[in-house]
Amino acid sequence: MPQLDTSTWFITILAMLISLFSLIQLKFYKYTFPTNPSPTGLKTEKQTTPWEFKWTKIYSPLSLPPQS
């Protein structure tokens, strides 16, 4: 039974790791990140909705007259 030749495994794995590292670096190089992100003030604006100013009644199913 012939032996498995493992003499080229080191250079193959090394070349694969270098190329994967290069590809990942090129992927991240495309993104631009802010150099000094400053926190913005958290201003919450009150949104007006039509049901806030209107009186509404919630009818419970038990308080309704029986349906026949």
DRENTORKOL-3810 file (N, C-alpha, C; in nm, 4 decimals):
REM DRENTORKOL-3810
@n.u->0.0853; n.v->-0.1177; n.w->0.0000; ca.u->0.0000; ca.v->0.0000; ca.w->0.0000; c.u->0.0901; c.v->0.1243; c.w->0.0000
@n.u->0.0681; n.v->0.2160; n.w->-0.0921; ca.u->0.1563; ca.v->0.3341; ca.w->-0.0998; c.u->0.1306; c.v->0.4305; c.w->0.0163
@n.u->0.2339; n.v->0.5003; n.w->0.0551; ca.u->0.2240; ca.v->0.5977; ca.w->0.1635; c.u->0.1709; c.v->0.7306; c.w->0.1094
@n.u->0.0993; n.v->0.8024; n.w->0.1939; ca.u->0.0452; ca.v->0.9323; ca.w->0.1559; c.u->0.1572; c.v->1.0364; c.w->0.1634
@n.u->0.1760; n.v->1.1076; n.w->0.0532; ca.u->0.2822; ca.v->1.2082; ca.w->0.0477; c.u->0.2338; c.v->1.3366; c.w->0.1147
@n.u->0.2872; n.v->1.3681; n.w->0.2300; ca.u->0.2453; ca.v->1.4874; ca.w->0.3052; c.u->0.3487; c.v->1.5986; c.w->0.2988
@n.u->0.4410; n.v->1.5903; n.w->0.2078; ca.u->0.5476; ca.v->1.6909; ca.w->0.2033; c.u->0.4962; c.v->1.8271; c.w->0.1571
@n.u->0.3865; n.v->1.8321; n.w->0.0823; ca.u->0.3377; ca.v->1.9610; ca.w->0.0309; c.u->0.2243; c.v->2.0179; c.w->0.1161
@n.u->0.1856; n.v->1.9482; n.w->0.2214; ca.u->0.0741; ca.v->1.9964; ca.w->0.3018; c.u->0.1048; c.v->2.1283; c.w->0.3696
@n.u->0.2240; n.v->2.1445; n.w->0.4207; ca.u->0.2576; ca.v->2.2672; ca.w->0.4931; c.u->0.2461; c.v->2.3896; c.w->0.4032
@n.u->0.3034; n.v->2.3838; n.w->0.2860; ca.u->0.2992; ca.v->2.5000; ca.w->0.1962; c.u->0.1572; c.v->2.5235; c.w->0.1451
@n.u->0.0798; n.v->2.4159; n.w->0.1281; ca.u->-0.0589; ca.v->2.4316; ca.w->0.0824; c.u->-0.1433; c.v->2.5008; c.w->0.1892
@n.u->-0.1296; n.v->2.4564; n.w->0.3127; ca.u->-0.2072; ca.v->2.5170; ca.w->0.4218; c.u->-0.1610; c.v->2.6596; c.w->0.4472
@n.u->-0.0331; n.v->2.6831; n.w->0.4393; ca.u->0.0188; ca.v->2.8186; ca.w->0.4580; c.u->-0.0317; c.v->2.9127; c.w->0.3493
@n.u->-0.0307; n.v->2.8680; n.w->0.2257; ca.u->-0.0805; ca.v->2.9516; ca.w->0.1158; c.u->-0.2304; c.v->2.9771; c.w->0.1313
@n.u->-0.3052; n.v->2.8765; n.w->0.1773; ca.u->-0.4485; ca.v->2.8938; ca.w->0.1970; c.u->-0.4757; c.v->2.9970; c.w->0.3064
@n.u->-0.4019; n.v->2.9906; n.w->0.4167; ca.u->-0.4229; ca.v->3.0864; ca.w->0.5253; c.u->-0.3865; c.v->3.2286; c.w->0.4837
@n.u->-0.2799; n.v->3.2435; n.w->0.4093; ca.u->-0.2399; ca.v->3.3770; ca.w->0.3630; c.u->-0.3442; c.v->3.4341; c.w->0.2676
@n.u->-0.3946; n.v->3.3504; n.w->0.1779; ca.u->-0.4937; ca.v->3.4009; ca.w->0.0832; c.u->-0.6260; c.v->3.4328; c.w->0.1521
@n.u->-0.6670; n.v->3.3508; n.w->0.2500; ca.u->-0.7897; ca.v->3.3822; ca.w->0.3230; c.u->-0.7748; c.v->3.5105; c.w->0.4038
@n.u->-0.6591; n.v->3.5280; n.w->0.4654; ca.u->-0.6351; ca.v->3.6512; ca.w->0.5401; c.u->-0.6396; c.v->3.7722; c.w->0.4464
@n.u->-0.5815; n.v->3.7600; n.w->0.3284; ca.u->-0.5813; ca.v->3.8713; ca.w->0.2326; c.u->-0.7229; c.v->3.9024; c.w->0.1847
@n.u->-0.8011; n.v->3.7996; n.w->0.1566; ca.u->-0.9374; ca.v->3.8226; ca.w->0.1109; c.u->-1.0227; c.v->3.8887; c.w->0.2188
@n.u->-1.0059; n.v->3.8460; n.w->0.3414; ca.u->-1.0835; ca.v->3.9065; ca.w->0.4500; c.u->-1.0418; c.v->4.0519; c.w->0.4708
@n.u->-0.9119; n.v->4.0790; n.w->0.4605; ca.u->-0.8660; ca.v->4.2173; ca.w->0.4735; c.u->-0.9218; c.v->4.3051; c.w->0.3626
@n.u->-0.9279; n.v->4.2520; n.w->0.2409; ca.u->-0.9840; ca.v->4.3301; ca.w->0.1305; c.u->-1.1334; c.v->4.3538; c.w->0.1492
@n.u->-1.2031; n.v->4.2567; n.w->0.2055; ca.u->-1.3457; ca.v->4.2749; ca.w->0.2322; c.u->-1.3672; c.v->4.3859; c.w->0.3337
@n.u->-1.2884; n.v->4.3858; n.w->0.4413; ca.u->-1.3048; ca.v->4.4873; ca.w->0.5447; c.u->-1.2529; c.v->4.6235; c.w->0.4999
@n.u->-1.1642; n.v->4.6257; n.w->0.4045; ca.u->-1.1076; ca.v->4.7522; ca.w->0.3580; c.u->-1.2120; c.v->4.8364; c.w->0.2865
@n.u->-1.3145; n.v->4.7724; n.w->0.2304; ca.u->-1.4177; ca.v->4.8452; ca.w->0.1573; c.u->-1.5089; c.v->4.9268; c.w->0.2479
@n.u->-1.5222; n.v->4.8866; n.w->0.3742; ca.u->-1.6131; ca.v->4.9558; ca.w->0.4645; c.u->-1.5452; c.v->5.0775; c.w->0.5247
@n.u->-1.6221; n.v->5.1830; n.w->0.5429; ca.u->-1.5686; ca.v->5.3025; ca.w->0.6065; c.u->-1.6356; c.v->5.3172; c.w->0.7429
@n.u->-1.5548; n.v->5.3328; n.w->0.8439; ca.u->-1.6034; ca.v->5.3498; ca.w->0.9787; c.u->-1.5726; c.v->5.4912; c.w->1.0244
@n.u->-1.6595; n.v->5.5503; n.w->1.1052; ca.u->-1.6288; ca.v->5.6845; ca.w->1.1563; c.u->-1.5068; c.v->5.6804; c.w->1.2474
@n.u->-1.4215; n.v->5.7817; n.w->1.2338; ca.u->-1.2979; ca.v->5.7812; ca.w->1.3107; c.u->-1.3240; c.v->5.8057; c.w->1.4587
@n.u->-1.4104; n.v->5.9016; n.w->1.4899; ca.u->-1.4396; ca.v->5.9327; ca.w->1.6293; c.u->-1.5906; c.v->5.9446; c.w->1.6442
@n.u->-1.6593; n.v->5.8373; n.w->1.6706; ca.u->-1.8048; ca.v->5.8477; ca.w->1.6827; c.u->-1.8443; c.v->5.9241; c.w->1.8085
@n.u->-1.9272; n.v->6.0236; n.w->1.7902; ca.u->-1.9711; ca.v->6.1019; ca.w->1.9053; c.u->-2.1162; c.v->6.0657; c.w->1.9354
@n.u->-2.1503; n.v->6.0559; n.w->2.0622; ca.u->-2.2880; ca.v->6.0197; ca.w->2.0962; c.u->-2.3835; c.v->6.1335; c.w->2.0626
@n.u->-2.4934; n.v->6.0973; n.w->2.0073; ca.u->-2.5945; ca.v->6.1977; ca.w->1.9743; c.u->-2.6935; c.v->6.2068; c.w->2.0881
@n.u->-2.7519; n.v->6.3232; n.w->2.1030; ca.u->-2.8521; ca.v->6.3435; ca.w->2.2072; c.u->-2.9764; c.v->6.2617; c.w->2.1777
@n.u->-3.0262; n.v->6.1978; n.w->2.2798; ca.u->-3.1450; ca.v->6.1160; ca.w->2.2615; c.u->-3.2682; c.v->6.2035; c.w->2.2793
@n.u->-3.3138; n.v->6.2601; n.w->2.1685; ca.u->-3.4340; ca.v->6.3416; ca.w->2.1723; c.u->-3.5513; c.v->6.2551; c.w->2.1289
@n.u->-3.6477; n.v->6.2431; n.w->2.2155; ca.u->-3.7671; ca.v->6.1670; ca.w->2.1789; c.u->-3.8793; c.v->6.2661; c.w->2.1510
@n.u->-3.9261; n.v->6.2644; n.w->2.0298; ca.u->-4.0345; ca.v->6.3537; ca.w->1.9934; c.u->-4.1666; c.v->6.2857; c.w->2.0217
@n.u->-4.2590; n.v->6.3614; n.w->2.0757; ca.u->-4.3903; ca.v->6.3076; ca.w->2.1055; c.u->-4.4693; c.v->6.3026; c.w->1.9763
@n.u->-4.5045; n.v->6.1827; n.w->1.9367; ca.u->-4.5830; ca.v->6.1672; ca.w->1.8151; c.u->-4.7302; c.v->6.1758; c.w->1.8509
@n.u->-4.8005; n.v->6.2549; n.w->1.7741; ca.u->-4.9433; ca.v->6.2683; ca.w->1.8001; c.u->-5.0185; c.v->6.1626; c.w->1.7206
@n.u->-5.1005; n.v->6.0913; n.w->1.7902; ca.u->-5.1826; ca.v->5.9891; ca.w->1.7256; c.u->-5.3286; c.v->6.0272; c.w->1.7449
@n.u->-5.4125; n.v->5.9907; n.w->1.6498; ca.u->-5.5514; ca.v->6.0367; ca.w->1.6583; c.u->-5.6275; c.v->5.9824; c.w->1.7782
@n.u->-5.5842; n.v->5.8679; n.w->1.8318; ca.u->-5.6625; ca.v->5.8122; ca.w->1.9419; c.u->-5.6200; c.v->5.8661; c.w->2.0782
@n.u->-5.5182; n.v->5.9507; n.w->2.0829; ca.u->-5.4787; ca.v->6.0047; ca.w->2.2118; c.u->-5.5720; c.v->6.1160; c.w->2.2582
@n.u->-5.6304; n.v->6.1874; n.w->2.1668; ca.u->-5.7157; ca.v->6.2995; ca.w->2.2029; c.u->-5.8636; c.v->6.2610; c.w->2.2010
@n.u->-5.8922; n.v->6.1409; n.w->2.1604; ca.u->-6.0295; ca.v->6.0979; ca.w->2.1469; c.u->-6.0624; c.v->5.9991; c.w->2.2587
@n.u->-6.1809; n.v->6.0116; n.w->2.3151; ca.u->-6.2226; ca.v->5.9166; ca.w->2.4172; c.u->-6.2726; c.v->5.7916; c.w->2.3479
@n.u->-6.2191; n.v->5.6806; n.w->2.3861; ca.u->-6.2634; ca.v->5.5545; ca.w->2.3278; c.u->-6.3057; c.v->5.4610; c.w->2.4383
@n.u->-6.4030; n.v->5.3797; n.w->2.4089; ca.u->-6.4514; ca.v->5.2834; ca.w->2.5068; c.u->-6.4177; c.v->5.1446; c.w->2.4552
@n.u->-6.3635; n.v->5.0627; n.w->2.5426; ca.u->-6.3309; ca.v->4.9260; ca.w->2.5066; c.u->-6.4427; c.v->4.8368; c.w->2.5584
@n.u->-6.5030; n.v->4.7660; n.w->2.4685; ca.u->-6.6128; ca.v->4.6780; ca.w->2.5059; c.u->-6.5588; c.v->4.5389; c.w->2.5328
@n.u->-6.5861; n.v->4.4909; n.w->2.6518; ca.u->-6.5487; ca.v->4.3553; ca.w->2.6864; c.u->-6.6531; c.v->4.2606; c.w->2.6282
@n.u->-6.6149; n.v->4.1444; n.w->2.5779; ca.u->-6.7139; ca.v->4.0516; ca.w->2.5219; c.u->-6.8183; c.v->4.0081; c.w->2.6242
@n.u->-6.7823; n.v->4.0100; n.w->2.7525; ca.u->-6.8794; ca.v->3.9686; ca.w->2.8534; c.u->-6.9833; c.v->4.0764; c.w->2.8804
@n.u->-6.9524; n.v->4.2030; n.w->2.8527; ca.u->-7.0477; ca.v->4.3096; ca.w->2.8817; c.u->-7.1411; c.v->4.3359; c.w->2.7642
@n.u->-7.1164; n.v->4.2743; n.w->2.6505; ca.u->-7.2051; ca.v->4.2937; ca.w->2.5353; c.u->-7.3321; c.v->4.2121; c.w->2.5525
@n.u->-7.4406; n.v->4.2593; n.w->2.4924; ca.u->-7.5637; ca.v->4.1782; ca.w->2.4995; c.u->-7.5445; c.v->4.0471; c.w->2.4250
@n.u->-7.6154; n.v->3.9436; n.w->2.4660; ca.u->-7.5971; ca.v->3.8139; ca.w->2.3979; c.u->-7.6409; c.v->3.8198; c.w->2.2525
@n.u->-7.5626; n.v->3.7604; n.w->2.1688; ca.u->-7.5920; ca.v->3.7529; ca.w->2.0250; c.u->-7.6769; c.v->3.6287; c.w->1.9983
@n.u->-7.7822; n.v->3.6468; n.w->1.9193; ca.u->-7.8614; ca.v->3.5276; ca.w->1.8882; c.u->-7.8680; c.v->3.5019; c.w->1.7401
END
